[in-house]
Amino acid sequence: MNVVLIVNPFATRVTDEGVTAVERELGRVGTVETIRTERPRQATDIVVEAGRSRSDAIVVFSGDGGFNEALNGLHADVPIGFIPGGGTSVLPRALGLPAEPADAARQIAAAIGARSTRRITLGSVNGRRFGFSAGVGLDAEAVRRVDKMGRSSEGRRPGDLAFARAVVAAIASNRGHLDPSLEVVGLGRAAFAFVANGSPYTYAMGIPVPLVPDADFELGLDVVAPVRIRRRSLIRTAYALLRGHPLAAEVLVGHDLDRIEIRCDAPLPLHVDGEDLGDVKYAVFEAQRAAVSVLV
């Protein structure tokens, strides 16, 4: 078995010792070719080439940004595995893998040996794939604010607390209220929108945050879009969303959809898997059902 291991050395929890441990586990079932990325989007190119060379499996040791890059290069039917190397690493954890890289690598190696895979739906927005979540408005603005904080000397991004502070700052910049600023076509107007193909939407300090609780990797796309945020209702709305009970708040909800269209009154931030895609006035989300085989 030929296993291509893509490593992002700048991810928060990726270390030389961790790479060695991952290589050791994967080496039990095949020959491991380790490639370290050196620039943005390189993982996409590596996966494209691995598909052309008919590798038996691709494994990515990175954070969610690296997983997203890999999925955007995966168009051959090659099984792929994700080892959590980022501060949050939503995708592998949502797929049921342990948080420790060596433990996750051990399970992925077992899956490679047993040829055990699970076909999952991916989402795409304006042509860019995502593995677990995307958003227009508030959470994308928070992603942008975190990016502006910069990285550490080792190239690592700020963690969950920084993201939470960014959300609060984004709401505060609007004086504690957000009015409808976009239309989810067919559902109505809302202040911002969460779109997901799986649950949880993210994790905060290790705790799953089910903002789009009914999303499922075997189904289409789900959308949860709060209609408005007011100071007097902020705590109630936040509590309902964080607890996975969106219908307890004033929200629009769509489940198991093939297509979601969002029209913005003015350009709003867009993100996929925590990666800032800039401002958009129009976003088309599409479900790519059973798009990839993941090693589990």
C-alpha positions as YAML, in Angstrom:
chain: A
units: angstrom
residues:
- id: 1
  name: MET
  ca: [0.00, 0.00, 0.00]
- id: 2
  name: ASN
  ca: [1.29, 3.44, -0.94]
- id: 3
  name: VAL
  ca: [0.21, 6.10, 1.56]
- id: 4
  name: VAL
  ca: [0.83, 9.79, 0.86]
- id: 5
  name: LEU
  ca: [1.12, 11.73, 4.12]
- id: 6
  name: ILE
  ca: [0.69, 15.49, 3.73]
- id: 7
  name: VAL
  ca: [1.96, 17.48, 6.72]
- id: 8
  name: ASN
  ca: [1.40, 21.15, 7.45]
- id: 9
  name: PRO
  ca: [4.37, 21.95, 9.72]
- id: 10
  name: PHE
  ca: [2.81, 25.30, 10.69]
- id: 11
  name: ALA
  ca: [-0.36, 23.79, 12.18]
- id: 12
  name: THR
  ca: [-0.76, 24.37, 15.90]
- id: 13
  name: ARG
  ca: [-0.22, 20.81, 17.13]
- id: 14
  name: VAL
  ca: [2.13, 19.48, 14.47]
- id: 15
  name: THR
  ca: [5.61, 18.68, 15.83]
- id: 16
  name: ASP
  ca: [8.53, 16.63, 14.55]
- id: 17
  name: GLU
  ca: [7.82, 14.05, 17.25]
- id: 18
  name: GLY
  ca: [4.18, 13.94, 16.23]
- id: 19
  name: VAL
  ca: [5.05, 13.42, 12.58]
- id: 20
  name: THR
  ca: [7.36, 10.55, 13.52]
- id: 21
  name: ALA
  ca: [4.60, 8.92, 15.59]
- id: 22
  name: VAL
  ca: [2.09, 9.30, 12.75]
- id: 23
  name: GLU
  ca: [4.55, 7.86, 10.23]
- id: 24
  name: ARG
  ca: [5.18, 4.90, 12.53]
- id: 25
  name: GLU
  ca: [1.47, 4.07, 12.82]
- id: 26
  name: LEU
  ca: [0.79, 4.43, 9.10]
- id: 27
  name: GLY
  ca: [3.94, 2.48, 8.29]
- id: 28
  name: ARG
  ca: [2.34, -0.63, 9.78]
- id: 29
  name: VAL
  ca: [0.09, -0.95, 6.73]
- id: 30
  name: GLY
  ca: [2.15, 0.42, 3.86]
- id: 31
  name: THR
  ca: [4.93, 2.57, 2.49]
- id: 32
  name: VAL
  ca: [4.58, 6.17, 3.66]
- id: 33
  name: GLU
  ca: [5.65, 9.11, 1.50]
- id: 34
  name: THR
  ca: [5.70, 12.24, 3.68]
- id: 35
  name: ILE
  ca: [5.41, 15.64, 2.01]
- id: 36
  name: ARG
  ca: [5.58, 18.83, 4.08]
- id: 37
  name: THR
  ca: [3.80, 21.85, 2.71]
- id: 38
  name: GLU
  ca: [5.71, 25.11, 2.37]
- id: 39
  name: ARG
  ca: [3.11, 27.52, 0.99]
- id: 40
  name: PRO
  ca: [-0.65, 28.12, 0.91]
- id: 41
  name: ARG
  ca: [-2.67, 25.91, -1.46]
- id: 42
  name: GLN
  ca: [0.21, 23.46, -1.87]
- id: 43
  name: ALA
  ca: [-1.84, 20.65, -0.29]
- id: 44
  name: THR
  ca: [-4.32, 21.02, -3.16]
- id: 45
  name: ASP
  ca: [-1.58, 20.46, -5.73]
- id: 46
  name: ILE
  ca: [-0.16, 17.48, -3.83]
- id: 47
  name: VAL
  ca: [-3.55, 15.78, -3.67]
- id: 48
  name: VAL
  ca: [-4.14, 16.34, -7.39]
- id: 49
  name: GLU
  ca: [-0.82, 14.62, -8.14]
- id: 50
  name: ALA
  ca: [-1.51, 11.80, -5.67]
- id: 51
  name: GLY
  ca: [-4.77, 11.13, -7.48]
- id: 52
  name: ARG
  ca: [-3.01, 11.01, -10.83]
- id: 53
  name: SER
  ca: [-0.38, 8.59, -9.52]
- id: 54
  name: ARG
  ca: [-3.11, 6.31, -8.14]
- id: 55
  name: SER
  ca: [-1.92, 6.34, -4.55]
- id: 56
  name: ASP
  ca: [-3.76, 3.87, -2.33]
- id: 57
  name: ALA
  ca: [-4.56, 6.41, 0.38]
- id: 58
  name: ILE
  ca: [-4.01, 10.07, 1.26]
- id: 59
  name: VAL
  ca: [-3.63, 11.18, 4.87]
- id: 60
  name: VAL
  ca: [-3.48, 14.84, 5.93]
- id: 61
  name: PHE
  ca: [-1.87, 15.89, 9.23]
- id: 62
  name: SER
  ca: [-2.91, 19.51, 9.59]
- id: 63
  name: GLY
  ca: [-5.58, 21.86, 10.83]
- id: 64
  name: ASP
  ca: [-8.89, 22.51, 9.14]
- id: 65
  name: GLY
  ca: [-7.36, 24.86, 6.57]
- id: 66
  name: GLY
  ca: [-5.08, 22.09, 5.32]
- id: 67
  name: PHE
  ca: [-7.97, 19.62, 5.22]
- id: 68
  name: ASN
  ca: [-9.93, 22.10, 3.13]
- id: 69
  name: GLU
  ca: [-7.04, 22.51, 0.68]
- id: 70
  name: ALA
  ca: [-6.77, 18.74, 0.32]
- id: 71
  name: LEU
  ca: [-10.48, 18.28, -0.34]
- id: 72
  name: ASN
  ca: [-10.32, 20.91, -3.07]
- id: 73
  name: GLY
  ca: [-7.70, 18.84, -4.88]
- id: 74
  name: LEU
  ca: [-9.39, 15.46, -4.43]
- id: 75
  name: HIS
  ca: [-11.22, 14.55, -7.60]
- id: 76
  name: ALA
  ca: [-9.93, 10.99, -8.01]
- id: 77
  name: ASP
  ca: [-11.61, 8.22, -5.98]
- id: 78
  name: VAL
  ca: [-8.78, 7.85, -3.48]
- id: 79
  name: PRO
  ca: [-9.68, 7.36, 0.20]
- id: 80
  name: ILE
  ca: [-8.55, 10.19, 2.46]
- id: 81
  name: GLY
  ca: [-7.91, 10.45, 6.19]
- id: 82
  name: PHE
  ca: [-7.57, 13.45, 8.49]
- id: 83
  name: ILE
  ca: [-5.28, 13.63, 11.52]
- id: 84
  name: PRO
  ca: [-5.98, 16.52, 13.93]
- id: 85
  name: GLY
  ca: [-3.01, 18.87, 13.95]
- id: 86
  name: GLY
  ca: [-4.74, 22.20, 14.38]
- id: 87
  name: GLY
  ca: [-6.01, 24.01, 17.42]
- id: 88
  name: THR
  ca: [-9.59, 22.90, 16.70]
- id: 89
  name: SER
  ca: [-9.49, 20.28, 13.90]
- id: 90
  name: VAL
  ca: [-13.25, 20.07, 13.53]
- id: 91
  name: LEU
  ca: [-13.41, 17.64, 10.60]
- id: 92
  name: PRO
  ca: [-11.61, 14.58, 12.04]
- id: 93
  name: ARG
  ca: [-13.30, 15.01, 15.41]
- id: 94
  name: ALA
  ca: [-16.73, 15.30, 13.78]
- id: 95
  name: LEU
  ca: [-15.94, 12.06, 11.95]
- id: 96
  name: GLY
  ca: [-15.31, 10.35, 15.28]
- id: 97
  name: LEU
  ca: [-11.51, 10.29, 15.37]
- id: 98
  name: PRO
  ca: [-9.64, 10.92, 18.64]
- id: 99
  name: ALA
  ca: [-7.99, 14.27, 19.29]
- id: 100
  name: GLU
  ca: [-4.49, 12.83, 19.80]
- id: 101
  name: PRO
  ca: [-2.62, 12.59, 16.46]
- id: 102
  name: ALA
  ca: [-0.97, 9.22, 17.14]
- id: 103
  name: ASP
  ca: [-4.29, 7.70, 18.23]
- id: 104
  name: ALA
  ca: [-6.04, 9.06, 15.16]
- id: 105
  name: ALA
  ca: [-3.24, 7.75, 12.93]
- id: 106
  name: ARG
  ca: [-3.60, 4.30, 14.53]
- id: 107
  name: GLN
  ca: [-7.31, 4.22, 13.69]
- id: 108
  name: ILE
  ca: [-6.71, 5.48, 10.16]
- id: 109
  name: ALA
  ca: [-4.02, 2.83, 9.64]
- id: 110
  name: ALA
  ca: [-6.50, 0.18, 10.76]
- id: 111
  name: ALA
  ca: [-9.04, 1.58, 8.31]
- id: 112
  name: ILE
  ca: [-6.49, 1.46, 5.47]
- id: 113
  name: GLY
  ca: [-5.65, -2.15, 6.30]
- id: 114
  name: ALA
  ca: [-9.32, -3.13, 6.46]
- id: 115
  name: ARG
  ca: [-10.27, -0.93, 3.49]
- id: 116
  name: SER
  ca: [-12.87, 0.67, 5.77]
- id: 117
  name: THR
  ca: [-14.28, 3.92, 4.39]
- id: 118
  name: ARG
  ca: [-17.33, 6.13, 4.70]
- id: 119
  name: ARG
  ca: [-18.68, 8.20, 1.85]
- id: 120
  name: ILE
  ca: [-19.62, 11.70, 2.93]
- id: 121
  name: THR
  ca: [-21.22, 14.74, 1.40]
- id: 122
  name: LEU
  ca: [-19.12, 17.84, 0.82]
- id: 123
  name: GLY
  ca: [-20.44, 21.32, 0.38]
- id: 124
  name: SER
  ca: [-19.30, 23.92, -2.10]
- id: 125
  name: VAL
  ca: [-19.89, 27.64, -2.31]
- id: 126
  name: ASN
  ca: [-19.19, 29.60, -5.48]
- id: 127
  name: GLY
  ca: [-17.07, 26.64, -6.59]
- id: 128
  name: ARG
  ca: [-14.98, 26.23, -3.40]
- id: 129
  name: ARG
  ca: [-15.45, 22.99, -1.49]
- id: 130
  name: PHE
  ca: [-15.82, 22.78, 2.27]
- id: 131
  name: GLY
  ca: [-15.61, 19.81, 4.59]
- id: 132
  name: PHE
  ca: [-17.92, 20.76, 7.44]
- id: 133
  name: SER
  ca: [-19.07, 24.40, 7.52]
- id: 134
  name: ALA
  ca: [-19.37, 27.74, 5.79]
- id: 135
  name: GLY
  ca: [-20.94, 31.03, 6.73]
- id: 136
  name: VAL
  ca: [-21.96, 34.45, 5.50]
- id: 137
  name: GLY
  ca: [-21.81, 37.41, 7.85]
- id: 138
  name: LEU
  ca: [-21.08, 37.19, 11.57]
- id: 139
  name: ASP
  ca: [-18.91, 34.09, 11.89]
- id: 140
  name: ALA
  ca: [-17.04, 34.93, 8.69]
- id: 141
  name: GLU
  ca: [-16.37, 38.39, 10.11]
- id: 142
  name: ALA
  ca: [-15.00, 36.72, 13.25]
- id: 143
  name: VAL
  ca: [-12.72, 34.53, 11.13]
- id: 144
  name: ARG
  ca: [-11.40, 37.67, 9.44]
- id: 145
  name: ARG
  ca: [-10.77, 39.39, 12.76]
- id: 146
  name: VAL
  ca: [-8.81, 36.38, 14.02]
- id: 147
  name: ASP
  ca: [-6.71, 36.37, 10.85]
- id: 148
  name: LYS
  ca: [-5.89, 40.04, 11.43]
- id: 149
  name: MET
  ca: [-4.47, 39.12, 14.84]
- id: 150
  name: GLY
  ca: [-1.63, 37.47, 12.94]
- id: 151
  name: ARG
  ca: [0.24, 34.31, 13.74]
- id: 152
  name: SER
  ca: [2.85, 33.35, 16.29]
- id: 153
  name: SER
  ca: [6.56, 33.21, 15.45]
- id: 154
  name: GLU
  ca: [5.99, 29.54, 14.55]
- id: 155
  name: GLY
  ca: [3.24, 30.50, 12.09]
- id: 156
  name: ARG
  ca: [0.35, 29.30, 14.26]
- id: 157
  name: ARG
  ca: [-3.09, 30.95, 14.42]
- id: 158
  name: PRO
  ca: [-4.79, 32.16, 17.62]
- id: 159
  name: GLY
  ca: [-7.08, 29.64, 19.32]
- id: 160
  name: ASP
  ca: [-10.71, 29.30, 20.42]
- id: 161
  name: LEU
  ca: [-10.67, 32.14, 22.95]
- id: 162
  name: ALA
  ca: [-9.47, 34.55, 20.28]
- id: 163
  name: PHE
  ca: [-12.36, 33.47, 18.04]
- id: 164
  name: ALA
  ca: [-14.88, 33.95, 20.85]
- id: 165
  name: ARG
  ca: [-13.53, 37.45, 21.48]
- id: 166
  name: ALA
  ca: [-13.76, 38.18, 17.75]
- id: 167
  name: VAL
  ca: [-17.46, 37.21, 17.70]
- id: 168
  name: VAL
  ca: [-18.14, 39.51, 20.64]
- id: 169
  name: ALA
  ca: [-16.20, 42.33, 18.95]
- id: 170
  name: ALA
  ca: [-18.13, 41.87, 15.71]
- id: 171
  name: ILE
  ca: [-21.45, 42.16, 17.55]
- id: 172
  name: ALA
  ca: [-20.20, 45.11, 19.61]
- id: 173
  name: SER
  ca: [-19.14, 46.94, 16.46]
- id: 174
  name: ASN
  ca: [-22.81, 46.89, 15.45]
- id: 175
  name: ARG
  ca: [-23.88, 48.28, 18.86]
- id: 176
  name: GLY
  ca: [-25.19, 44.94, 20.00]
- id: 177
  name: HIS
  ca: [-27.75, 44.39, 17.26]
- id: 178
  name: LEU
  ca: [-27.75, 42.94, 13.76]
- id: 179
  name: ASP
  ca: [-30.59, 43.59, 11.34]
- id: 180
  name: PRO
  ca: [-31.56, 41.47, 8.32]
- id: 181
  name: SER
  ca: [-28.92, 42.07, 5.65]
- id: 182
  name: LEU
  ca: [-29.32, 39.11, 3.33]
- id: 183
  name: GLU
  ca: [-31.94, 36.87, 1.79]
- id: 184
  name: VAL
  ca: [-31.87, 33.10, 1.89]
- id: 185
  name: VAL
  ca: [-33.78, 32.49, -1.31]
- id: 186
  name: GLY
  ca: [-37.00, 30.61, -0.62]
- id: 187
  name: LEU
  ca: [-36.73, 30.97, 3.16]
- id: 188
  name: GLY
  ca: [-36.63, 34.69, 3.90]
- id: 189
  name: ARG
  ca: [-34.44, 37.49, 5.20]
- id: 190
  name: ALA
  ca: [-31.83, 37.11, 7.92]
- id: 191
  name: ALA
  ca: [-28.89, 38.86, 9.58]
- id: 192
  name: PHE
  ca: [-26.32, 36.16, 8.82]
- id: 193
  name: ALA
  ca: [-26.23, 32.47, 7.92]
- id: 194
  name: PHE
  ca: [-24.53, 29.26, 8.99]
- id: 195
  name: VAL
  ca: [-24.33, 26.46, 6.38]
- id: 196
  name: ALA
  ca: [-23.09, 22.95, 7.19]
- id: 197
  name: ASN
  ca: [-22.86, 19.43, 5.82]
- id: 198
  name: GLY
  ca: [-22.18, 17.86, 9.22]
- id: 199
  name: SER
  ca: [-22.44, 18.49, 12.95]
- id: 200
  name: PRO
  ca: [-21.03, 19.94, 15.13]
- id: 201
  name: TYR
  ca: [-20.42, 23.20, 13.32]
- id: 202
  name: THR
  ca: [-17.27, 23.77, 15.39]
- id: 203
  name: TYR
  ca: [-15.76, 23.15, 18.82]
- id: 204
  name: ALA
  ca: [-15.07, 25.66, 21.59]
- id: 205
  name: MET
  ca: [-12.49, 24.62, 24.16]
- id: 206
  name: GLY
  ca: [-13.14, 20.99, 23.24]
- id: 207
  name: ILE
  ca: [-16.93, 21.31, 23.56]
- id: 208
  name: PRO
  ca: [-19.00, 20.64, 20.41]
- id: 209
  name: VAL
  ca: [-21.04, 23.63, 19.21]
- id: 210
  name: PRO
  ca: [-24.09, 22.31, 17.29]
- id: 211
  name: LEU
  ca: [-25.13, 25.54, 15.56]
- id: 212
  name: VAL
  ca: [-26.63, 23.48, 12.71]
- id: 213
  name: PRO
  ca: [-27.69, 20.43, 14.72]
- id: 214
  name: ASP
  ca: [-29.51, 18.37, 12.07]
- id: 215
  name: ALA
  ca: [-26.70, 18.48, 9.49]
- id: 216
  name: ASP
  ca: [-25.44, 15.00, 8.60]
- id: 217
  name: PHE
  ca: [-22.47, 13.89, 6.48]
- id: 218
  name: GLU
  ca: [-24.73, 11.40, 4.64]
- id: 219
  name: LEU
  ca: [-27.31, 14.04, 3.70]
- id: 220
  name: GLY
  ca: [-27.35, 17.37, 1.86]
- id: 221
  name: LEU
  ca: [-26.74, 20.85, 3.25]
- id: 222
  name: ASP
  ca: [-28.42, 22.52, 6.20]
- id: 223
  name: VAL
  ca: [-28.76, 26.24, 6.86]
- id: 224
  name: VAL
  ca: [-29.55, 28.10, 10.08]
- id: 225
  name: ALA
  ca: [-29.95, 31.85, 9.67]
- id: 226
  name: PRO
  ca: [-30.86, 34.10, 12.64]
- id: 227
  name: VAL
  ca: [-33.31, 36.74, 11.46]
- id: 228
  name: ARG
  ca: [-31.99, 39.51, 13.72]
- id: 229
  name: ILE
  ca: [-29.98, 40.09, 16.87]
- id: 230
  name: ARG
  ca: [-31.06, 42.56, 19.55]
- id: 231
  name: ARG
  ca: [-29.41, 43.42, 22.84]
- id: 232
  name: ARG
  ca: [-32.42, 42.20, 24.79]
- id: 233
  name: SER
  ca: [-32.52, 38.88, 22.92]
- id: 234
  name: LEU
  ca: [-28.78, 38.33, 22.42]
- id: 235
  name: ILE
  ca: [-28.28, 35.98, 25.37]
- id: 236
  name: ARG
  ca: [-31.45, 33.98, 24.60]
- id: 237
  name: THR
  ca: [-30.52, 33.62, 20.91]
- id: 238
  name: ALA
  ca: [-26.91, 32.68, 21.66]
- id: 239
  name: TYR
  ca: [-28.02, 30.11, 24.25]
- id: 240
  name: ALA
  ca: [-30.51, 28.51, 21.84]
- id: 241
  name: LEU
  ca: [-27.94, 28.27, 19.04]
- id: 242
  name: LEU
  ca: [-25.11, 26.98, 21.22]
- id: 243
  name: ARG
  ca: [-27.39, 24.34, 22.74]
- id: 244
  name: GLY
  ca: [-28.43, 23.13, 19.30]
- id: 245
  name: HIS
  ca: [-32.04, 24.36, 19.58]
- id: 246
  name: PRO
  ca: [-32.27, 26.97, 16.80]
- id: 247
  name: LEU
  ca: [-36.06, 26.86, 16.67]
- id: 248
  name: ALA
  ca: [-36.10, 28.33, 20.17]
- id: 249
  name: ALA
  ca: [-34.82, 31.55, 18.59]
- id: 250
  name: GLU
  ca: [-36.02, 33.64, 15.65]
- id: 251
  name: VAL
  ca: [-34.24, 31.82, 12.82]
- id: 252
  name: LEU
  ca: [-34.69, 30.47, 9.33]
- id: 253
  name: VAL
  ca: [-33.94, 26.73, 9.00]
- id: 254
  name: GLY
  ca: [-33.40, 24.54, 5.94]
- id: 255
  name: HIS
  ca: [-32.57, 20.81, 6.07]
- id: 256
  name: ASP
  ca: [-31.05, 18.31, 3.61]
- id: 257
  name: LEU
  ca: [-30.89, 20.75, 0.70]
- id: 258
  name: ASP
  ca: [-29.11, 20.37, -2.63]
- id: 259
  name: ARG
  ca: [-28.80, 24.10, -3.22]
- id: 260
  name: ILE
  ca: [-28.89, 27.25, -1.08]
- id: 261
  name: GLU
  ca: [-28.79, 30.73, -2.60]
- id: 262
  name: ILE
  ca: [-27.95, 33.76, -0.50]
- id: 263
  name: ARG
  ca: [-28.27, 37.33, -1.79]
- id: 264
  name: CYS
  ca: [-26.65, 40.05, 0.32]
- id: 265
  name: ASP
  ca: [-27.83, 43.66, 0.47]
- id: 266
  name: ALA
  ca: [-24.17, 44.73, 0.43]
- id: 267
  name: PRO
  ca: [-20.96, 42.67, 0.25]
- id: 268
  name: LEU
  ca: [-20.57, 40.46, 3.35]
- id: 269
  name: PRO
  ca: [-17.69, 38.22, 4.50]
- id: 270
  name: LEU
  ca: [-17.76, 34.55, 3.46]
- id: 271
  name: HIS
  ca: [-15.78, 31.70, 5.00]
- id: 272
  name: VAL
  ca: [-15.38, 27.97, 4.40]
- id: 273
  name: ASP
  ca: [-13.95, 25.70, 7.12]
- id: 274
  name: GLY
  ca: [-12.59, 28.79, 8.88]
- id: 275
  name: GLU
  ca: [-10.87, 30.19, 5.78]
- id: 276
  name: ASP
  ca: [-11.74, 33.75, 4.72]
- id: 277
  name: LEU
  ca: [-12.92, 33.92, 1.08]
- id: 278
  name: GLY
  ca: [-13.46, 37.68, 1.00]
- id: 279
  name: ASP
  ca: [-16.70, 39.62, 0.58]
- id: 280
  name: VAL
  ca: [-19.58, 38.47, -1.61]
- id: 281
  name: LYS
  ca: [-22.98, 39.81, -2.64]
- id: 282
  name: TYR
  ca: [-24.18, 36.44, -3.93]
- id: 283
  name: ALA
  ca: [-23.33, 32.94, -2.74]
- id: 284
  name: VAL
  ca: [-24.50, 29.63, -4.18]
- id: 285
  name: PHE
  ca: [-24.04, 26.64, -1.89]
- id: 286
  name: GLU
  ca: [-24.35, 23.17, -3.42]
- id: 287
  name: ALA
  ca: [-24.30, 19.70, -1.90]
- id: 288
  name: GLN
  ca: [-21.85, 17.23, -3.44]
- id: 289
  name: ARG
  ca: [-23.46, 14.07, -2.14]
- id: 290
  name: ALA
  ca: [-21.24, 11.04, -1.41]
- id: 291
  name: ALA
  ca: [-18.36, 13.03, -2.90]
- id: 292
  name: VAL
  ca: [-15.39, 11.45, -1.09]
- id: 293
  name: SER
  ca: [-14.42, 8.28, 0.78]
- id: 294
  name: VAL
  ca: [-12.95, 9.05, 4.19]
- id: 295
  name: LEU
  ca: [-10.89, 6.57, 6.19]
- id: 296
  name: VAL
  ca: [-12.67, 5.72, 9.43]
...
